[in-house]
Amino acid sequence: MKKYKHYSPEFDQLFTLANYASLTPEERDMYNSSLKRKWDNKNVLDYAVKKGLEQGLEQGREQGLEQGREQGIHKKAIEIALEMLVNKYPIEEIIKLTKLSKEEIQSLQK
């Protein structure tokens, strides 16, 4: 169907409607089938995008929770290490119990 660029959208719609009305029944069926395929494809794509976004958000949420848990565990290990340092535990014992690195523990001593 020919598009008329010099007219308003309303006139474009009227020309499209006039062109559609001038189609033979067979051409109309072909046109309708083509439109149906176009809209079906668009709906499939829209659904895939929506599902992809939902999955991405869920994965991000899970990763955020896991990262938060790990940070909380690390923070607690540091608190325990600080308490152990105050109580004069040997560094090797603190490493063994908190799973912190020697460098982390030494940085806490400063």
FIVO-317149 format. One record per residue: residue in one letter; x, y, z of N, C-alpha, C, CB in turn; residue number from 0. Coordinates in pm, 1 decimal, m for minus. Glycine has a CB too. Example, Ala and Ser with C-alpha at 12.3 -4.5 7.8 and 13.67 -1.06 7.14 Angstrom:
<atoms>
ATOM   residu       n.xx       n.yy       n.zz      ca.xx      ca.yy      ca.zz       c.xx       c.yy       c.zz      cb.xx      cb.yy      cb.zz   num
ATOM        A     1319.0     m569.0      780.0     1230.0     m450.0      780.0     1320.0     m330.0      780.0     1130.8     m447.3      904.6     0
ATOM        S     1285.0     m225.0      708.0     1367.0     m106.0      714.0     1290.0        3.0      787.0     1408.4      m59.8      572.5     1
</atoms>
This chain:
<atoms>
ATOM   residu       n.xx       n.yy       n.zz      ca.xx      ca.yy      ca.zz       c.xx       c.yy       c.zz      cb.xx      cb.yy      cb.zz   num
ATOM        M       83.5     m117.1        0.0        0.0        0.0        0.0       88.1      123.5        0.0      m95.0       m0.3      120.1     0
ATOM        K       49.5      219.2      m75.2      127.4      340.1      m92.3      103.6      435.4       24.2       92.8      407.8     m224.9     1
ATOM        K      212.2      493.9       76.2      202.2      592.4      182.9      205.3      731.6      121.7      316.3      574.7      286.5     2
ATOM        Y      120.1      818.8      170.0      114.6      956.9      123.1      177.2     1045.0      230.5      m32.9     1001.4       91.8     3
ATOM        K      293.1     1098.5      203.4      370.7     1169.4      305.0      325.8     1312.9      326.8      514.9     1168.5      267.5     4
ATOM        H      251.1     1370.2      235.5      216.0     1511.8      246.1       84.8     1535.2      319.3      208.1     1572.8      109.2     5
ATOM        Y       25.4     1430.8      370.5     m103.0     1443.4      436.9      m89.8     1410.1      584.8     m206.7     1352.8      370.8     6
ATOM        S     m190.1     1449.9      659.6     m191.8     1420.7      803.1     m214.9     1270.9      824.5     m301.9     1504.3      875.4     7
ATOM        P     m191.9     1223.7      946.5     m214.8     1082.1      977.3     m358.7     1037.7      949.0     m181.2     1055.2     1122.9     8
ATOM        E     m452.9     1128.2      966.6     m592.2     1092.8      939.9     m612.8     1060.1      792.1     m685.6     1207.3      982.3     9
ATOM        F     m550.5     1143.0      705.0     m563.2     1117.2      562.2     m490.5      988.4      524.7     m508.2     1235.6      480.9    10
ATOM        D     m376.6      963.2      588.3     m306.3      836.4      563.3     m396.6      718.5      597.0     m175.4      828.8      645.9    11
ATOM        Q     m467.4      731.6      707.3     m559.1      625.4      748.2     m671.3      607.7      645.1     m618.5      656.5      887.1    12
ATOM        L     m724.2      717.4      597.3     m830.9      709.5      496.6     m780.6      645.3      367.6     m886.9      849.4      467.1    13
ATOM        F     m660.2      683.3      323.7     m603.5      623.3      202.6     m578.9      473.9      222.1     m472.4      693.9      164.0    14
ATOM        T     m532.0      437.1      340.9     m510.5      294.9      370.2     m642.7      220.3      365.8     m443.2      276.5      508.2    15
ATOM        L     m744.8      277.8      425.3     m876.4      215.8      425.8     m932.2      203.3      283.8     m972.4      296.4      513.5    16
ATOM        A     m913.5      308.0      203.7     m959.8      304.8       64.6     m885.5      197.5      m13.8     m940.7      442.5       m2.4    17
ATOM        N     m755.5      189.1        7.6     m677.9       85.3      m60.4     m723.8      m53.3      m17.8     m528.3      102.3      m31.8    18
ATOM        Y     m750.6      m70.5      111.7     m797.3     m199.0      162.4     m932.1     m235.3      100.1     m808.3     m195.4      316.0    19
ATOM        A    m1019.8     m136.9       91.3    m1153.2     m161.5       34.7    m1146.1     m200.4     m112.5    m1241.1      m37.7       51.0    20
ATOM        S    m1041.2     m156.3     m180.2    m1030.9     m186.8     m322.9     m966.2     m322.5     m349.8     m952.0      m78.5     m392.6    21
ATOM        L     m923.4     m391.3     m244.9     m861.3     m523.4     m263.1     m966.1     m628.2     m296.7     m784.2     m565.0     m136.6    22
ATOM        T     m923.0     m728.1     m371.7    m1011.3     m842.6     m398.8    m1019.3     m926.2     m271.4     m958.9     m929.3     m520.8    23
ATOM        P    m1117.6    m1011.3     m258.7    m1126.7    m1096.0     m138.3     m998.1    m1177.2     m115.4    m1247.1    m1191.6     m150.1    24
ATOM        E     m939.7    m1226.0     m222.4     m816.6    m1303.4     m208.7     m701.7    m1214.6     m158.0     m778.9    m1368.1     m343.9    25
ATOM        E     m691.8    m1094.4     m213.1     m587.7    m1001.0     m169.6     m610.4     m958.5      m23.9     m584.9     m876.8     m261.8    26
ATOM        R     m736.9     m942.1       11.9     m770.2     m906.0      149.5     m727.8    m1016.2      247.2     m920.9     m878.8      162.4    27
ATOM        D     m754.9    m1141.9      206.9     m713.1    m1254.8      290.9     m561.3    m1257.2      306.9     m762.1    m1388.0      230.8    28
ATOM        M     m488.9    m1233.5      198.5     m342.9    m1231.3      204.3     m295.7    m1117.0      295.3     m282.8    m1216.0       61.9    29
ATOM        Y     m357.8    m1001.6      279.8     m322.0     m885.1      361.5     m350.1     m913.6      508.9     m400.1     m759.4      315.2    30
ATOM        N     m467.2     m969.5      538.1     m503.2    m1001.2      676.8     m407.7    m1104.7      736.4     m647.8    m1052.9      684.0    31
ATOM        S     m371.1    m1204.0      656.9     m275.7    m1305.2      703.4     m140.8    m1241.4      733.9     m259.1    m1416.8      598.3    32
ATOM        S      m99.3    m1150.9      646.7       27.4    m1080.9      666.0       23.4     m998.6      794.8       58.3     m990.2      544.8    33
ATOM        L      m85.0     m927.3      817.2      m98.9     m848.8      940.5      m98.6     m937.7     1064.4     m227.5     m766.4      936.5    34
ATOM        K     m169.6    m1050.7     1052.8     m174.9    m1143.5     1166.6      m35.1    m1194.7     1199.1     m270.0    m1262.2     1136.4    35
ATOM        R       41.2    m1232.4     1096.6      178.7    m1278.4     1118.4      263.4    m1167.9     1183.7      242.6    m1322.8      984.2    36
ATOM        K      244.7    m1047.1     1133.7      320.9     m933.3     1187.7      291.4     m915.7     1336.6      286.9     m802.8     1110.4    37
ATOM        W      163.0     m916.0     1373.3      125.1     m895.9     1513.4      162.3    m1015.9     1599.5      m24.6     m868.9     1524.4    38
ATOM        D      151.4    m1136.7     1544.5      194.2    m1255.2     1618.9      343.7    m1247.3     1650.1      162.7    m1383.9     1539.1    39
ATOM        N      423.1    m1210.1     1549.7      567.4    m1197.3     1569.8      598.7    m1089.8     1673.0      637.3    m1165.0     1437.3    40
ATOM        K      527.7     m978.8     1666.3      549.5     m871.1     1763.3      515.9     m919.2     1904.2      464.4     m747.1     1727.2    41
ATOM        N      404.4     m991.7     1917.7      364.8    m1042.6     2049.4      466.3    m1142.4     2103.6      227.0    m1107.9     2041.8    42
ATOM        V      518.6    m1228.1     2016.9      619.6    m1325.1     2059.8      744.2    m1250.9     2108.2      655.6    m1423.0     1943.9    43
ATOM        L      786.8    m1151.9     2032.5      904.4    m1073.6     2070.0      880.5     m997.9     2200.9      940.9     m975.2     1957.6    44
ATOM        D      764.9     m934.1     2213.2      732.4     m860.9     2336.7      733.2     m954.5     2457.5      594.6     m792.3     2324.1    45
ATOM        Y      677.2    m1074.5     2440.6      672.7    m1172.9     2549.1      814.4    m1215.4     2587.1      588.5    m1296.3     2508.0    46
ATOM        A      898.7    m1240.3     2485.6     1036.8    m1281.8     2511.7     1113.2    m1172.5     2585.4     1108.4    m1316.8     2380.2    47
ATOM        V     1093.8    m1048.4     2545.2     1160.3     m936.0     2612.9     1112.9     m927.2     2757.9     1132.2     m802.1     2538.4    48
ATOM        K      983.2     m939.4     2778.3      927.9     m932.1     2914.2      984.8    m1043.6     3001.6      773.7     m940.8     2910.6    49
ATOM        K      986.8    m1165.3     2949.1     1039.1    m1278.3     3025.4     1187.9    m1260.0     3053.3     1014.9    m1409.9     2950.1    50
ATOM        G     1260.8    m1209.5     2954.4     1403.7    m1185.2     2972.3     1429.4    m1083.7     3082.3     1466.0    m1137.4     2842.0    51
ATOM        L     1349.6     m977.1     3083.9     1362.6     m875.8     3189.1     1331.0     m934.6     3326.3     1269.9     m756.7     3160.5    52
ATOM        E     1226.2    m1014.7     3332.4     1188.6    m1076.5     3459.8     1300.1    m1167.5     3510.5     1057.6    m1156.4     3444.6    53
ATOM        Q     1356.5    m1248.4     3419.6     1465.3    m1337.0     3459.4     1587.8    m1257.0     3503.4     1502.1    m1431.1     3344.2    54
ATOM        G     1618.6    m1150.7     3430.6     1732.2    m1067.2     3466.3     1715.3    m1003.6     3602.6     1752.8     m960.3     3362.6    55
ATOM        L     1595.0     m955.3     3630.2     1568.0     m895.0     3761.5     1580.2     m998.0     3873.2     1427.9     m832.1     3763.7    56
ATOM        E     1528.6    m1117.4     3848.9     1535.1    m1223.6     3949.2     1680.1    m1263.6     3976.0     1453.5    m1346.0     3903.5    57
ATOM        Q     1758.5    m1278.6     3869.5     1899.8    m1313.3     3886.6     1973.2    m1202.4     3961.5     1966.5    m1338.6     3749.7    58
ATOM        G     1944.0    m1078.0     3926.8     2006.5     m964.9     3995.3     1971.3     m962.3     4142.5     1965.1     m834.4     3930.4    59
ATOM        R     1845.2     m991.4     4172.4     1799.8     m994.8     4312.0     1874.7    m1104.7     4388.9     1645.7    m1018.5     4319.2    60
ATOM        E     1884.4    m1223.3     4327.3     1953.2    m1335.2     4391.8     2100.8    m1303.3     4413.8     1938.8    m1462.7     4307.5    61
ATOM        Q     2164.0    m1244.9     4313.4     2305.2    m1209.2     4326.7     2324.0    m1103.7     4435.6     2360.7    m1157.9     4192.6    62
ATOM        G     2232.1    m1008.5     4441.9     2239.6     m904.7     4544.9     2225.9     m963.0     4684.2     2132.0     m799.8     4522.3    63
ATOM        L     2132.7    m1056.7     4700.6     2115.4    m1120.9     4830.9     2240.0    m1199.4     4869.3     1993.0    m1213.6     4829.6    64
ATOM        E     2293.9    m1274.3     4773.1     2414.5    m1353.0     4801.0     2531.1    m1262.2     4837.5     2451.6    m1440.1     4679.8    65
ATOM        Q     2546.0    m1154.7     4763.4     2654.3    m1059.9     4791.1     2635.7     m997.4     4930.2     2659.1     m949.1     4682.1    66
ATOM        G     2512.1     m966.2     4965.2     2483.1     m910.7     5097.7     2515.4    m1008.8     5208.6     2337.5     m869.7     5106.9    67
ATOM        R     2482.7    m1136.2     5186.5     2514.8    m1239.6     5286.2     2665.9    m1250.7     5305.1     2456.3    m1376.6     5243.7    68
ATOM        E     2737.9    m1253.6     5191.8     2883.6    m1265.3     5198.9     2944.9    m1145.3     5271.4     2943.1    m1277.7     5057.6    69
ATOM        Q     2893.9    m1026.2     5243.7     2945.1     m906.9     5311.8     2916.1     m912.8     5461.7     2883.2     m779.8     5250.9    70
ATOM        G     2797.8     m961.7     5495.4     2762.0     m975.2     5637.2     2851.3    m1075.1     5708.7     2616.6    m1017.6     5651.1    71
ATOM        I     2879.7    m1186.5     5643.7     2967.4    m1287.6     5702.7     3108.2    m1230.4     5721.4     2971.8    m1414.9     5613.9    72
ATOM        H     3154.8    m1157.8     5619.1     3288.9    m1098.5     5626.7     3296.0     m994.8     5738.7     3326.9    m1033.6     5491.9    73
ATOM        K     3192.5     m914.4     5750.6     3189.1     m812.4     5856.0     3193.5     m878.2     5994.6     3062.1     m724.2     5842.2    74
ATOM        K     3117.4     m986.3     6009.7     3115.6    m1057.3     6138.4     3252.9    m1118.4     6168.0     3006.9    m1167.7     6138.0    75
ATOM        A     3319.5    m1172.5     6064.1     3453.2    m1229.4     6082.9     3551.0    m1120.8     6129.3     3503.6    m1295.1     5951.5    76
ATOM        I     3538.2    m1001.9     6074.4     3625.0     m890.8     6115.1     3597.4     m853.0     6260.9     3603.9     m767.8     6022.5    77
ATOM        E     3469.8     m847.7     6298.9     3435.0     m816.3     6438.1     3495.2     m919.1     6533.3     3281.8     m810.9     6455.8    78
ATOM        I     3485.7    m1047.2     6496.1     3541.8    m1154.2     6579.7     3693.3    m1141.3     6586.5     3502.3    m1293.6     6524.9    79
ATOM        A     3756.2    m1114.5     6471.8     3901.9    m1099.2     6469.2     3945.6     m982.8     6557.2     3951.5    m1077.9     6325.2    80
ATOM        L     3873.3     m872.5     6552.9     3907.7     m757.6     6638.1     3899.2     m794.8     6785.8     3814.5     m638.3     6608.3    81
ATOM        E     3795.1     m866.7     6820.7     3778.1     m910.2     6959.8     3891.2    m1005.1     7000.4     3640.6     m979.4     6978.8    82
ATOM        M     3928.6    m1093.6     6909.7     4036.9    m1188.4     6938.6     4171.1    m1115.0     6952.3     4045.7    m1296.1     6827.2    83
ATOM        L     4191.6    m1012.6     6870.6     4315.1     m934.0     6881.0     4322.9     m862.7     7015.4     4323.7     m831.8     6766.4    84
ATOM        V     4209.4     m807.5     7058.3     4204.3     m739.8     7187.8     4239.9     m839.0     7299.6     4063.3     m677.8     7211.9    85
ATOM        N     4197.3     m964.4     7281.8     4222.9    m1067.9     7382.7     4355.1    m1141.7     7359.2     4108.4    m1167.9     7384.0    86
ATOM        K     4439.4    m1086.9     7271.2     4576.7    m1134.7     7248.0     4585.6    m1277.9     7192.7     4653.7    m1127.5     7376.8    87
ATOM        Y     4488.2    m1317.9     7108.4     4497.2    m1447.2     7041.6     4609.3    m1441.2     6938.0     4361.4    m1485.8     6974.9    88
ATOM        P     4678.0    m1551.5     6913.8     4780.5    m1553.1     6808.6     4715.3    m1536.6     6670.0     4862.5    m1685.6     6814.5    89
ATOM        I     4786.5    m1471.7     6580.2     4732.6    m1444.6     6446.4     4692.6    m1574.0     6375.0     4835.8    m1367.9     6362.0    90
ATOM        E     4774.0    m1680.6     6389.2     4742.0    m1808.1     6323.3     4608.2    m1864.0     6372.1     4853.9    m1910.7     6348.3    91
ATOM        E     4581.6    m1846.6     6499.4     4454.2    m1893.2     6556.3     4337.2    m1810.1     6499.6     4457.3    m1883.8     6712.8    92
ATOM        I     4357.4    m1680.1     6486.8     4253.4    m1591.5     6432.6     4225.8    m1628.2     6285.9     4296.6    m1441.2     6444.5    93
ATOM        I     4333.2    m1652.6     6209.8     4317.2    m1693.0     6068.5     4236.4    m1821.5     6060.7     4455.9    m1712.3     5999.5    94
ATOM        K     4270.5    m1917.0     6144.5     4204.4    m2048.3     6143.9     4054.6    m2036.9     6174.9     4271.6    m2141.4     6245.9    95
ATOM        L     4021.4    m1952.8     6272.4     3882.4    m1944.2     6316.7     3795.8    m1849.3     6232.5     3879.0    m1900.0     6459.7    96
ATOM        T     3855.8    m1743.5     6178.2     3775.3    m1644.8     6104.7     3782.2    m1661.0     5953.3     3820.0    m1506.0     6141.1    97
ATOM        K     3883.3    m1735.7     5906.5     3906.5    m1754.5     5761.9     3947.9    m1624.3     5692.6     3779.9    m1809.9     5695.1    98
ATOM        L     3991.9    m1524.8     5771.1     4044.7    m1401.5     5713.4     4190.7    m1423.5     5676.2     4029.9    m1281.9     5812.5    99
ATOM        S     4239.4    m1344.4     5582.7     4379.7    m1355.9     5543.9     4468.9    m1289.2     5649.0     4403.2    m1292.5     5404.6   100
ATOM        K     4595.9    m1326.9     5646.5     4693.0    m1269.2     5740.5     4701.0    m1117.8     5719.2     4833.9    m1334.7     5722.3   101
ATOM        E     4695.3    m1074.5     5592.7     4703.1     m931.3     5561.5     4583.7     m856.4     5620.3     4709.4     m909.5     5409.0   102
ATOM        E     4464.1     m916.2     5610.2     4345.2     m849.9     5665.8     4358.5     m833.1     5816.4     4217.6     m930.1     5632.8   103
ATOM        I     4405.2     m938.1     5881.1     4418.1     m933.0     6027.2     4524.7     m831.4     6068.4     4452.9    m1072.5     6083.4   104
ATOM        Q     4635.5     m831.7     5994.0     4741.3     m734.9     6024.7     4692.8     m591.6     6003.1     4865.4     m762.1     5938.0   105
ATOM        S     4609.3     m570.7     5903.5     4556.6     m434.5     5881.0     4464.0     m392.2     5994.0     4481.4     m426.9     5746.5   106
ATOM        L     4402.8     m488.0     6062.7     4315.0     m456.7     6175.2     4397.0     m414.8     6298.6     4225.6     m578.4     6208.7   107
ATOM        Q     4519.6     m460.9     6304.1     4604.9     m430.3     6418.6     4652.0     m285.1     6416.8     4725.1     m523.7     6420.8   108
ATOM        K     4648.1     m221.6     6302.7     4700.5      m84.8     6290.3     4602.4       19.0     6337.6     4738.2      m55.9     6147.7   109
</atoms>
